[in-house]
Amino acid sequence: MELLNLSSQVALILKLAGGLAAGFYIIFAFVIVRQVNKMTETLEVGLESVLRAVAILHLLFSIGALIAVLVIL
């Protein structure tokens, strides 16, 4: 009986760690979007719209990953 209780505690800790990691990943993706916006305001390379689109897609992917983590775990 104690083994079952220990495994459920470990599973809970892993779920919380996964959710926390996904949350930090969203923060990281948001920082990337802000940095890309600042960079495109400063430099004119010709690929500003492509860079912004890639950064926003990365942010959306990270939000989707968090939702997947919450649903699966």
Secondary structure in CASP SS format (residue, H / E / C, confidence):
PFRMAT SS
TARGET T0000
AUTHOR 0000-0000-0000
METHOD secondary structure of the structure
MODEL  1
M C 1.00
E H 1.00
L H 1.00
L H 1.00
N H 1.00
L H 1.00
S H 1.00
S H 1.00
Q H 1.00
V H 1.00
A H 1.00
L H 1.00
I H 1.00
L H 1.00
K H 1.00
L H 1.00
A H 1.00
G H 1.00
G H 1.00
L H 1.00
A H 1.00
A H 1.00
G H 1.00
F H 1.00
Y H 1.00
I H 1.00
I H 1.00
F H 1.00
A H 1.00
F H 1.00
V H 1.00
I H 1.00
V H 1.00
R H 1.00
Q H 1.00
V H 1.00
N H 1.00
K H 1.00
M H 1.00
T H 1.00
E H 1.00
T H 1.00
L C 1.00
E C 1.00
V C 1.00
G C 1.00
L C 1.00
E H 1.00
S H 1.00
V H 1.00
L H 1.00
R H 1.00
A H 1.00
V H 1.00
A H 1.00
I H 1.00
L H 1.00
H H 1.00
L H 1.00
L H 1.00
F H 1.00
S H 1.00
I H 1.00
G H 1.00
A H 1.00
L H 1.00
I H 1.00
A H 1.00
V H 1.00
L H 1.00
V H 1.00
I H 1.00
L C 1.00
END
